[in-house]
Amino acid sequence: MALRQIRLYDDPLLRKTSKTVNQVDDKIRLLLDDMAETMYHSKIGGGLAAVQIGILKRLVVIDMGQGLIKLVNPVIINKEGTQKVIEGCLSIPNKWGKLNRPASVTIKALNENGDEITITGTGDLAKCICHEIDHLEGVLFTDFVEEYLDPIQ
Ligand code: ZN
């Protein structure tokens, strides 16, 4: 495994649409492992999309305290309710904002073995899933922020 460099701020790659993964092979699994290592190394990140390490593939890793989730080609198939959340992003360090997200989301994806999985997340997990899937479309949380918090000193 290897730590990867995180793309920051107005790096134009962060605005690109990521491509569907056609085959979940060892190369993809290694990439997911590198993404997880990079996310955990950051200490503050609960999720990372491949585009954030410069790779335009529809891959996401998430750990909001319930264990590591690796997602290939995730798609939201249901959203319910709304919640007010506070979000940050590893690509936009030290910036936190308030925005609205669904209270619950259900996604379909492939896992690292290429098997289809369905996951429903609520609360922080729903927020994180939405944030990471937005990355795959070149969308950043700052596009939705209603109010920024004071920077953490
Ligand atoms: Zn992010």
Backbone and ligand atoms as CSV (ligand in chain L), in Angstrom:
chain,resi,resn,atom,element,x,y,z
A,1,MET,N,N,0.847,-1.197,0.000
A,1,MET,CA,C,0.000,0.000,0.000
A,1,MET,C,C,0.882,1.246,0.000
A,2,ALA,N,N,0.288,2.327,-0.405
A,2,ALA,CA,C,1.067,3.557,-0.509
A,2,ALA,C,C,0.165,4.752,-0.234
A,3,LEU,N,N,0.764,5.727,0.438
A,3,LEU,CA,C,0.071,7.001,0.630
A,3,LEU,C,C,0.038,7.741,-0.695
A,4,ARG,N,N,-1.092,8.328,-1.020
A,4,ARG,CA,C,-1.205,9.105,-2.251
A,4,ARG,C,C,-1.371,10.579,-1.902
A,5,GLN,N,N,-0.962,11.408,-2.849
A,5,GLN,CA,C,-1.082,12.843,-2.644
A,5,GLN,C,C,-2.513,13.307,-2.941
A,6,ILE,N,N,-3.062,14.116,-2.052
A,6,ILE,CA,C,-4.445,14.582,-2.208
A,6,ILE,C,C,-4.485,15.867,-3.036
A,7,ARG,N,N,-5.347,15.867,-4.051
A,7,ARG,CA,C,-5.565,17.073,-4.879
A,7,ARG,C,C,-6.305,18.118,-4.056
A,8,LEU,N,N,-5.881,19.361,-4.177
A,8,LEU,CA,C,-6.403,20.408,-3.306
A,8,LEU,C,C,-7.059,21.556,-4.057
A,9,TYR,N,N,-7.969,22.212,-3.329
A,9,TYR,CA,C,-8.575,23.490,-3.710
A,9,TYR,C,C,-9.090,23.505,-5.145
A,10,ASP,N,N,-8.546,24.382,-5.960
A,10,ASP,CA,C,-9.114,24.567,-7.297
A,10,ASP,C,C,-8.398,23.725,-8.357
A,11,ASP,N,N,-7.779,22.632,-7.942
A,11,ASP,CA,C,-7.248,21.675,-8.911
A,11,ASP,C,C,-8.374,21.303,-9.887
A,12,PRO,N,N,-8.168,21.542,-11.191
A,12,PRO,CA,C,-9.262,21.330,-12.132
A,12,PRO,C,C,-9.769,19.886,-12.179
A,13,LEU,N,N,-8.945,18.938,-11.803
A,13,LEU,CA,C,-9.378,17.537,-11.817
A,13,LEU,C,C,-10.577,17.303,-10.893
A,14,LEU,N,N,-10.629,18.051,-9.802
A,14,LEU,CA,C,-11.715,17.873,-8.826
A,14,LEU,C,C,-13.084,18.203,-9.410
A,15,ARG,N,N,-13.104,18.881,-10.555
A,15,ARG,CA,C,-14.361,19.252,-11.205
A,15,ARG,C,C,-14.739,18.314,-12.351
A,16,LYS,N,N,-13.944,17.275,-12.561
A,16,LYS,CA,C,-14.230,16.346,-13.664
A,16,LYS,C,C,-15.135,15.198,-13.198
A,17,THR,N,N,-15.822,14.602,-14.165
A,17,THR,CA,C,-16.670,13.442,-13.896
A,17,THR,C,C,-15.819,12.178,-13.959
A,18,SER,N,N,-15.941,11.351,-12.944
A,18,SER,CA,C,-15.170,10.097,-12.912
A,18,SER,C,C,-15.836,9.025,-13.778
A,19,LYS,N,N,-15.005,8.090,-14.224
A,19,LYS,CA,C,-15.482,7.054,-15.156
A,19,LYS,C,C,-15.858,5.763,-14.434
A,20,THR,N,N,-16.861,5.102,-14.977
A,20,THR,CA,C,-17.309,3.810,-14.451
A,20,THR,C,C,-16.163,2.794,-14.513
A,21,VAL,N,N,-16.059,1.992,-13.461
A,21,VAL,CA,C,-15.065,0.912,-13.435
A,21,VAL,C,C,-15.695,-0.322,-14.085
A,22,ASN,N,N,-15.034,-0.848,-15.109
A,22,ASN,CA,C,-15.604,-1.985,-15.847
A,22,ASN,C,C,-15.270,-3.327,-15.229
A,23,GLN,N,N,-14.134,-3.388,-14.582
A,23,GLN,CA,C,-13.731,-4.665,-13.986
A,23,GLN,C,C,-13.047,-4.429,-12.650
A,24,VAL,N,N,-13.517,-5.124,-11.623
A,24,VAL,CA,C,-12.911,-4.992,-10.300
A,24,VAL,C,C,-11.784,-6.018,-10.197
A,25,ASP,N,N,-10.570,-5.558,-10.459
A,25,ASP,CA,C,-9.418,-6.473,-10.468
A,25,ASP,C,C,-8.418,-6.055,-9.386
A,26,ASP,N,N,-7.255,-6.695,-9.391
A,26,ASP,CA,C,-6.250,-6.411,-8.356
A,26,ASP,C,C,-5.796,-4.955,-8.374
A,27,LYS,N,N,-5.755,-4.365,-9.571
A,27,LYS,CA,C,-5.350,-2.971,-9.687
A,27,LYS,C,C,-6.338,-2.059,-8.947
A,28,ILE,N,N,-7.622,-2.371,-9.105
A,28,ILE,CA,C,-8.667,-1.596,-8.420
A,28,ILE,C,C,-8.582,-1.822,-6.908
A,29,ARG,N,N,-8.371,-3.082,-6.518
A,29,ARG,CA,C,-8.281,-3.376,-5.081
A,29,ARG,C,C,-7.092,-2.660,-4.448
A,30,LEU,N,N,-5.973,-2.589,-5.161
A,30,LEU,CA,C,-4.796,-1.886,-4.646
A,30,LEU,C,C,-5.093,-0.394,-4.507
A,31,LEU,N,N,-5.783,0.133,-5.486
A,31,LEU,CA,C,-6.163,1.545,-5.456
A,31,LEU,C,C,-7.061,1.837,-4.243
A,32,LEU,N,N,-8.034,0.963,-4.001
A,32,LEU,CA,C,-8.930,1.128,-2.844
A,32,LEU,C,C,-8.135,1.074,-1.535
A,33,ASP,N,N,-7.136,0.189,-1.478
A,33,ASP,CA,C,-6.291,0.108,-0.279
A,33,ASP,C,C,-5.485,1.389,-0.098
A,34,ASP,N,N,-4.939,1.904,-1.184
A,34,ASP,CA,C,-4.182,3.159,-1.101
A,34,ASP,C,C,-5.084,4.313,-0.666
A,35,MET,N,N,-6.299,4.312,-1.181
A,35,MET,CA,C,-7.248,5.361,-0.797
A,35,MET,C,C,-7.561,5.283,0.698
A,36,ALA,N,N,-7.758,4.054,1.200
A,36,ALA,CA,C,-8.056,3.877,2.629
A,36,ALA,C,C,-6.872,4.347,3.466
A,37,GLU,N,N,-5.671,3.970,3.062
A,37,GLU,CA,C,-4.480,4.373,3.817
A,37,GLU,C,C,-4.344,5.895,3.839
A,38,THR,N,N,-4.593,6.510,2.694
A,38,THR,CA,C,-4.485,7.977,2.591
A,38,THR,C,C,-5.550,8.644,3.461
A,39,MET,N,N,-6.753,8.090,3.452
A,39,MET,CA,C,-7.841,8.638,4.279
A,39,MET,C,C,-7.500,8.519,5.769
A,40,TYR,N,N,-7.056,7.339,6.197
A,40,TYR,CA,C,-6.754,7.153,7.624
A,40,TYR,C,C,-5.562,8.016,8.051
A,41,HIS,N,N,-4.592,8.170,7.152
A,41,HIS,CA,C,-3.421,8.982,7.466
A,41,HIS,C,C,-3.815,10.428,7.767
A,42,SER,N,N,-4.857,10.889,7.086
A,42,SER,CA,C,-5.283,12.285,7.258
A,42,SER,C,C,-5.872,12.535,8.651
A,43,LYS,N,N,-6.325,11.493,9.308
A,43,LYS,CA,C,-6.929,11.522,10.646
A,43,LYS,C,C,-8.282,12.218,10.720
A,44,ILE,N,N,-8.519,13.231,9.893
A,44,ILE,CA,C,-9.791,13.949,10.000
A,44,ILE,C,C,-10.785,13.514,8.921
A,45,GLY,N,N,-10.349,12.709,7.975
A,45,GLY,CA,C,-11.232,12.389,6.857
A,45,GLY,C,C,-12.050,11.141,7.122
A,46,GLY,N,N,-13.350,11.180,6.830
A,46,GLY,CA,C,-14.200,10.014,6.968
A,46,GLY,C,C,-14.513,9.374,5.632
A,47,GLY,N,N,-13.983,9.977,4.571
A,47,GLY,CA,C,-14.238,9.426,3.240
A,47,GLY,C,C,-13.275,10.009,2.233
A,48,LEU,N,N,-13.080,9.272,1.144
A,48,LEU,CA,C,-12.201,9.743,0.080
A,48,LEU,C,C,-12.670,9.151,-1.244
A,49,ALA,N,N,-12.695,9.982,-2.278
A,49,ALA,CA,C,-13.023,9.516,-3.626
A,49,ALA,C,C,-11.729,9.474,-4.444
A,50,ALA,N,N,-11.670,8.568,-5.423
A,50,ALA,CA,C,-10.429,8.377,-6.191
A,50,ALA,C,C,-9.970,9.661,-6.877
A,51,VAL,N,N,-10.914,10.476,-7.313
A,51,VAL,CA,C,-10.547,11.726,-7.979
A,51,VAL,C,C,-9.675,12.595,-7.073
A,52,GLN,N,N,-9.858,12.461,-5.764
A,52,GLN,CA,C,-9.080,13.276,-4.833
A,52,GLN,C,C,-7.606,12.882,-4.804
A,53,ILE,N,N,-7.302,11.684,-5.285
A,53,ILE,CA,C,-5.884,11.330,-5.431
A,53,ILE,C,C,-5.504,11.308,-6.919
A,54,GLY,N,N,-6.306,11.975,-7.715
A,54,GLY,CA,C,-5.932,12.200,-9.109
A,54,GLY,C,C,-6.362,11.124,-10.085
A,55,ILE,N,N,-7.274,10.242,-9.658
A,55,ILE,CA,C,-7.685,9.139,-10.525
A,55,ILE,C,C,-9.186,9.222,-10.785
A,56,LEU,N,N,-9.533,9.382,-12.072
A,56,LEU,CA,C,-10.942,9.614,-12.430
A,56,LEU,C,C,-11.700,8.298,-12.595
A,57,LYS,N,N,-11.781,7.553,-11.501
A,57,LYS,CA,C,-12.557,6.310,-11.491
A,57,LYS,C,C,-13.590,6.405,-10.378
A,58,ARG,N,N,-14.742,5.721,-10.586
A,58,ARG,CA,C,-15.833,5.811,-9.619
A,58,ARG,C,C,-15.568,4.868,-8.438
A,59,LEU,N,N,-14.641,5.295,-7.583
A,59,LEU,CA,C,-14.230,4.532,-6.402
A,59,LEU,C,C,-14.304,5.433,-5.178
A,60,VAL,N,N,-14.818,4.878,-4.096
A,60,VAL,CA,C,-14.983,5.637,-2.856
A,60,VAL,C,C,-14.616,4.750,-1.668
A,61,VAL,N,N,-13.936,5.320,-0.676
A,61,VAL,CA,C,-13.785,4.639,0.614
A,61,VAL,C,C,-14.392,5.537,1.693
A,62,ILE,N,N,-15.013,4.886,2.682
A,62,ILE,CA,C,-15.693,5.612,3.755
A,62,ILE,C,C,-15.441,4.880,5.062
A,63,ASP,N,N,-15.165,5.639,6.121
A,63,ASP,CA,C,-15.210,5.079,7.465
A,63,ASP,C,C,-15.692,6.164,8.409
A,64,MET,N,N,-16.960,6.070,8.770
A,64,MET,CA,C,-17.526,7.046,9.713
A,64,MET,C,C,-17.628,6.432,11.104
A,65,GLY,N,N,-16.729,5.511,11.393
A,65,GLY,CA,C,-16.703,4.884,12.714
A,65,GLY,C,C,-17.362,3.515,12.745
A,66,GLN,N,N,-17.990,3.141,11.624
A,66,GLN,CA,C,-18.646,1.821,11.582
A,66,GLN,C,C,-17.796,0.801,10.829
A,67,GLY,N,N,-16.546,1.154,10.546
A,67,GLY,CA,C,-15.681,0.254,9.789
A,67,GLY,C,C,-15.524,0.732,8.356
A,68,LEU,N,N,-14.533,0.168,7.692
A,68,LEU,CA,C,-14.189,0.603,6.336
A,68,LEU,C,C,-15.183,0.063,5.313
A,69,ILE,N,N,-15.671,0.955,4.467
A,69,ILE,CA,C,-16.557,0.584,3.365
A,69,ILE,C,C,-15.840,0.955,2.068
A,70,LYS,N,N,-15.721,-0.007,1.161
A,70,LYS,CA,C,-15.109,0.253,-0.152
A,70,LYS,C,C,-16.198,0.124,-1.202
A,71,LEU,N,N,-16.348,1.152,-2.031
A,71,LEU,CA,C,-17.436,1.185,-3.006
A,71,LEU,C,C,-16.896,1.394,-4.417
A,72,VAL,N,N,-17.390,0.570,-5.330
A,72,VAL,CA,C,-17.075,0.701,-6.748
A,72,VAL,C,C,-18.374,1.050,-7.470
A,73,ASN,N,N,-18.345,2.106,-8.262
A,73,ASN,CA,C,-19.526,2.565,-9.030
A,73,ASN,C,C,-20.768,2.791,-8.161
A,74,PRO,N,N,-20.649,3.472,-7.023
A,74,PRO,CA,C,-21.837,3.655,-6.177
A,74,PRO,C,C,-22.869,4.577,-6.829
A,75,VAL,N,N,-24.144,4.215,-6.649
A,75,VAL,CA,C,-25.253,5.008,-7.177
A,75,VAL,C,C,-26.306,5.133,-6.086
A,76,ILE,N,N,-26.810,6.334,-5.876
A,76,ILE,CA,C,-27.896,6.525,-4.904
A,76,ILE,C,C,-29.196,6.069,-5.547
A,77,ILE,N,N,-29.901,5.145,-4.876
A,77,ILE,CA,C,-31.177,4.657,-5.424
A,77,ILE,C,C,-32.372,5.147,-4.618
A,78,ASN,N,N,-32.119,5.683,-3.428
A,78,ASN,CA,C,-33.222,6.268,-2.649
A,78,ASN,C,C,-32.671,7.291,-1.657
A,79,LYS,N,N,-33.433,8.372,-1.490
A,79,LYS,CA,C,-33.087,9.398,-0.493
A,79,LYS,C,C,-34.337,9.679,0.326
A,80,GLU,N,N,-34.169,9.875,1.626
A,80,GLU,CA,C,-35.325,10.228,2.457
A,80,GLU,C,C,-34.977,11.330,3.433
A,81,GLY,N,N,-35.915,12.253,3.600
A,81,GLY,CA,C,-35.780,13.300,4.613
A,81,GLY,C,C,-34.655,14.267,4.317
A,82,THR,N,N,-34.437,15.167,5.254
A,82,THR,CA,C,-33.293,16.076,5.169
A,82,THR,C,C,-32.698,16.231,6.559
A,83,GLN,N,N,-31.448,16.591,6.592
A,83,GLN,CA,C,-30.772,16.906,7.860
A,83,GLN,C,C,-29.811,18.052,7.621
A,84,LYS,N,N,-29.615,18.861,8.654
A,84,LYS,CA,C,-28.603,19.909,8.604
A,84,LYS,C,C,-27.295,19.300,9.081
A,85,VAL,N,N,-26.244,19.493,8.292
A,85,VAL,CA,C,-24.962,18.872,8.649
A,85,VAL,C,C,-23.840,19.904,8.586
A,86,ILE,N,N,-22.722,19.533,9.199
A,86,ILE,CA,C,-21.486,20.304,9.055
A,86,ILE,C,C,-20.505,19.412,8.323
A,87,GLU,N,N,-19.914,19.943,7.257
A,87,GLU,CA,C,-19.005,19.149,6.439
A,87,GLU,C,C,-17.680,19.858,6.209
A,88,GLY,N,N,-16.681,19.028,5.994
A,88,GLY,CA,C,-15.390,19.483,5.508
A,88,GLY,C,C,-14.972,18.534,4.402
A,89,CYS,N,N,-13.764,18.749,3.861
A,89,CYS,CA,C,-13.289,17.910,2.766
A,89,CYS,C,C,-11.772,17.875,2.793
A,90,LEU,N,N,-11.205,16.701,2.582
A,90,LEU,CA,C,-9.745,16.592,2.585
A,90,LEU,C,C,-9.107,17.413,1.472
A,91,SER,N,N,-9.878,17.727,0.428
A,91,SER,CA,C,-9.344,18.529,-0.676
A,91,SER,C,C,-9.480,20.029,-0.427
A,92,ILE,N,N,-10.206,20.382,0.642
A,92,ILE,CA,C,-10.396,21.797,0.978
A,92,ILE,C,C,-10.104,21.959,2.467
A,93,PRO,N,N,-8.810,21.861,2.830
A,93,PRO,CA,C,-8.452,21.772,4.244
A,93,PRO,C,C,-8.920,22.987,5.051
A,94,ASN,N,N,-9.283,22.687,6.289
A,94,ASN,CA,C,-9.574,23.730,7.274
A,94,ASN,C,C,-10.752,24.620,6.914
A,95,LYS,N,N,-11.682,24.081,6.144
A,95,LYS,CA,C,-12.871,24.839,5.809
A,95,LYS,C,C,-14.075,23.960,6.154
A,96,TRP,N,N,-14.995,24.521,6.940
A,96,TRP,CA,C,-16.151,23.750,7.397
A,96,TRP,C,C,-17.397,24.576,7.153
A,97,GLY,N,N,-18.425,23.915,6.660
A,97,GLY,CA,C,-19.646,24.660,6.375
A,97,GLY,C,C,-20.892,23.875,6.719
A,98,LYS,N,N,-21.979,24.638,6.895
A,98,LYS,CA,C,-23.287,24.030,7.167
A,98,LYS,C,C,-24.057,23.897,5.873
A,99,LEU,N,N,-24.686,22.751,5.695
A,99,LEU,CA,C,-25.503,22.530,4.515
A,99,LEU,C,C,-26.581,21.485,4.810
A,100,ASN,N,N,-27.450,21.243,3.850
A,100,ASN,CA,C,-28.505,20.239,3.994
A,100,ASN,C,C,-28.140,18.991,3.197
A,101,ARG,N,N,-28.432,17.860,3.783
A,101,ARG,CA,C,-28.259,16.563,3.114
A,101,ARG,C,C,-29.485,15.702,3.410
A,102,PRO,N,N,-29.702,14.646,2.624
A,102,PRO,CA,C,-30.760,13.702,2.980
A,102,PRO,C,C,-30.471,13.070,4.354
A,103,ALA,N,N,-31.531,12.751,5.091
A,103,ALA,CA,C,-31.359,12.111,6.402
A,103,ALA,C,C,-30.960,10.649,6.238
A,104,SER,N,N,-31.379,10.067,5.113
A,104,SER,CA,C,-31.104,8.654,4.863
A,104,SER,C,C,-30.911,8.447,3.366
A,105,VAL,N,N,-29.925,7.659,2.996
A,105,VAL,CA,C,-29.747,7.313,1.583
A,105,VAL,C,C,-29.498,5.815,1.455
A,106,THR,N,N,-29.979,5.281,0.345
A,106,THR,CA,C,-29.681,3.883,0.012
A,106,THR,C,C,-28.901,3.891,-1.292
A,107,ILE,N,N,-27.807,3.145,-1.304
A,107,ILE,CA,C,-26.979,3.067,-2.511
A,107,ILE,C,C,-26.821,1.619,-2.957
A,108,LYS,N,N,-26.544,1.525,-4.239
A,108,LYS,CA,C,-26.129,0.270,-4.843
A,108,LYS,C,C,-24.693,0.471,-5.291
A,109,ALA,N,N,-23.877,-0.552,-5.160
A,109,ALA,CA,C,-22.487,-0.455,-5.598
A,109,ALA,C,C,-21.944,-1.863,-5.784
A,110,LEU,N,N,-20.699,-1.943,-6.229
A,110,LEU,CA,C,-19.972,-3.210,-6.185
A,110,LEU,C,C,-18.984,-3.117,-5.032
A,111,ASN,N,N,-18.729,-4.253,-4.380
A,111,ASN,CA,C,-17.683,-4.254,-3.365
A,111,ASN,C,C,-16.346,-4.606,-4.034
A,112,GLU,N,N,-15.303,-4.766,-3.220
A,112,GLU,CA,C,-13.962,-4.978,-3.792
A,112,GLU,C,C,-13.818,-6.344,-4.467
A,113,ASN,N,N,-14.819,-7.214,-4.298
A,113,ASN,CA,C,-14.802,-8.497,-5.003
A,113,ASN,C,C,-15.643,-8.467,-6.265
A,114,GLY,N,N,-16.259,-7.309,-6.525
A,114,GLY,CA,C,-17.093,-7.190,-7.714
A,114,GLY,C,C,-18.525,-7.652,-7.488
A,115,ASP,N,N,-18.884,-7.928,-6.222
A,115,ASP,CA,C,-20.263,-8.344,-5.908
A,115,ASP,C,C,-21.131,-7.113,-5.677
A,116,GLU,N,N,-22.401,-7.230,-6.109
A,116,GLU,CA,C,-23.305,-6.108,-5.911
A,116,GLU,C,C,-23.756,-6.034,-4.452
A,117,ILE,N,N,-23.700,-4.828,-3.904
A,117,ILE,CA,C,-24.135,-4.627,-2.520
A,117,ILE,C,C,-25.102,-3.456,-2.466
A,118,THR,N,N,-25.952,-3.463,-1.445
A,118,THR,CA,C,-26.868,-2.359,-1.182
A,118,THR,C,C,-26.633,-1.921,0.253
A,119,ILE,N,N,-26.465,-0.622,0.448
A,119,ILE,CA,C,-26.213,-0.094,1.797
A,119,ILE,C,C,-27.164,1.066,2.044
A,120,THR,N,N,-27.781,1.067,3.225
A,120,THR,CA,C,-28.555,2.227,3.647
A,120,THR,C,C,-27.803,2.912,4.775
A,121,GLY,N,N,-27.603,4.212,4.639
A,121,GLY,CA,C,-26.913,4.971,5.672
A,121,GLY,C,C,-27.804,6.091,6.167
A,122,THR,N,N,-27.738,6.356,7.469
A,122,THR,CA,C,-28.461,7.490,8.037
A,122,THR,C,C,-27.445,8.398,8.732
A,123,GLY,N,N,-27.891,9.597,9.093
A,123,GLY,CA,C,-27.037,10.507,9.863
A,123,GLY,C,C,-25.722,10.793,9.169
A,124,ASP,N,N,-24.625,10.672,9.923
A,124,ASP,CA,C,-23.301,10.995,9.384
A,124,ASP,C,C,-22.912,10.123,8.194
A,125,LEU,N,N,-23.347,8.872,8.210
A,125,LEU,CA,C,-23.009,7.995,7.084
A,125,LEU,C,C,-23.728,8.452,5.811
A,126,ALA,N,N,-24.995,8.862,5.940
A,126,ALA,CA,C,-25.739,9.379,4.776
A,126,ALA,C,C,-25.046,10.625,4.222
A,127,LYS,N,N,-24.646,11.504,5.109
A,127,LYS,CA,C,-23.937,12.734,4.722
A,127,LYS,C,C,-22.667,12.395,3.945
A,128,CYS,N,N,-21.894,11.477,4.485
A,128,CYS,CA,C,-20.605,11.127,3.884
A,128,CYS,C,C,-20.798,10.452,2.521
A,129,ILE,N,N,-21.772,9.556,2.427
A,129,ILE,CA,C,-22.048,8.883,1.147
A,129,ILE,C,C,-22.378,9.928,0.085
A,130,CYS,N,N,-23.232,10.890,0.425
A,130,CYS,CA,C,-23.616,11.933,-0.542
A,130,CYS,C,C,-22.406,12.767,-0.954
A,131,HIS,N,N,-21.598,13.135,0.033
A,131,HIS,CA,C,-20.401,13.945,-0.231
A,131,HIS,C,C,-19.466,13.233,-1.202
A,132,GLU,N,N,-19.230,11.941,-0.957
A,132,GLU,CA,C,-18.274,11.201,-1.791
A,132,GLU,C,C,-18.832,10.943,-3.191
A,133,ILE,N,N,-20.121,10.639,-3.283
A,133,ILE,CA,C,-20.703,10.399,-4.614
A,133,ILE,C,C,-20.730,11.703,-5.409
A,134,ASP,N,N,-20.922,12.831,-4.728
A,134,ASP,CA,C,-20.806,14.136,-5.402
A,134,ASP,C,C,-19.428,14.302,-6.052
A,135,HIS,N,N,-18.381,13.863,-5.341
A,135,HIS,CA,C,-17.019,13.973,-5.903
A,135,HIS,C,C,-16.925,13.292,-7.269
A,136,LEU,N,N,-17.659,12.196,-7.443
A,136,LEU,CA,C,-17.586,11.441,-8.704
A,136,LEU,C,C,-18.176,12.234,-9.866
A,137,GLU,N,N,-18.991,13.247,-9.518
A,137,GLU,CA,C,-19.585,14.115,-10.549
A,137,GLU,C,C,-18.884,15.473,-10.625
A,138,GLY,N,N,-17.796,15.616,-9.896
A,138,GLY,CA,C,-17.094,16.901,-9.907
A,138,GLY,C,C,-17.762,17.968,-9.062
A,139,VAL,N,N,-18.603,17.509,-8.129
A,139,VAL,CA,C,-19.329,18.438,-7.253
A,139,VAL,C,C,-18.647,18.466,-5.885
A,140,LEU,N,N,-18.482,19.665,-5.335
A,140,LEU,CA,C,-17.837,19.821,-4.025
A,140,LEU,C,C,-18.852,20.342,-3.006
A,141,PHE,N,N,-18.620,20.032,-1.727
A,141,PHE,CA,C,-19.599,20.450,-0.702
A,141,PHE,C,C,-19.751,21.957,-0.658
A,142,THR,N,N,-18.689,22.657,-1.054
A,142,THR,CA,C,-18.742,24.126,-1.028
A,142,THR,C,C,-19.801,24.664,-1.999
A,143,ASP,N,N,-20.226,23.826,-2.961
A,143,ASP,CA,C,-21.289,24.237,-3.884
A,143,ASP,C,C,-22.624,24.418,-3.160
A,144,PHE,N,N,-22.773,23.785,-1.994
A,144,PHE,CA,C,-24.060,23.786,-1.286
A,144,PHE,C,C,-24.031,24.512,0.058
A,145,VAL,N,N,-22.858,24.981,0.474
A,145,VAL,CA,C,-22.744,25.534,1.828
A,145,VAL,C,C,-23.624,26.767,1.994
A,146,GLU,N,N,-24.363,26.778,3.113
A,146,GLU,CA,C,-25.210,27.927,3.420
A,146,GLU,C,C,-24.471,28.912,4.312
A,147,GLU,N,N,-23.563,28.383,5.135
A,147,GLU,CA,C,-22.835,29.247,6.056
A,147,GLU,C,C,-21.537,28.560,6.447
A,148,TYR,N,N,-20.430,29.292,6.384
A,148,TYR,CA,C,-19.147,28.714,6.799
A,148,TYR,C,C,-18.922,28.931,8.296
A,149,LEU,N,N,-18.253,27.955,8.903
A,149,LEU,CA,C,-17.878,28.110,10.310
A,149,LEU,C,C,-16.538,28.816,10.364
A,150,ASP,N,N,-16.213,29.374,11.525
A,150,ASP,CA,C,-14.900,29.998,11.689
A,150,ASP,C,C,-13.834,28.928,11.542
A,151,PRO,N,N,-12.722,29.246,10.877
A,151,PRO,CA,C,-11.659,28.237,10.747
A,151,PRO,C,C,-11.139,27.798,12.101
A,152,ILE,N,N,-10.778,26.521,12.154
A,152,ILE,CA,C,-10.213,25.975,13.400
A,152,ILE,C,C,-8.767,26.451,13.500
A,153,GLN,N,N,-8.433,27.012,14.628
A,153,GLN,CA,C,-7.076,27.567,14.799
A,153,GLN,C,C,-6.083,26.452,15.081
L,1,ZN,ZN,ZN,-14.514,15.685,-0.101
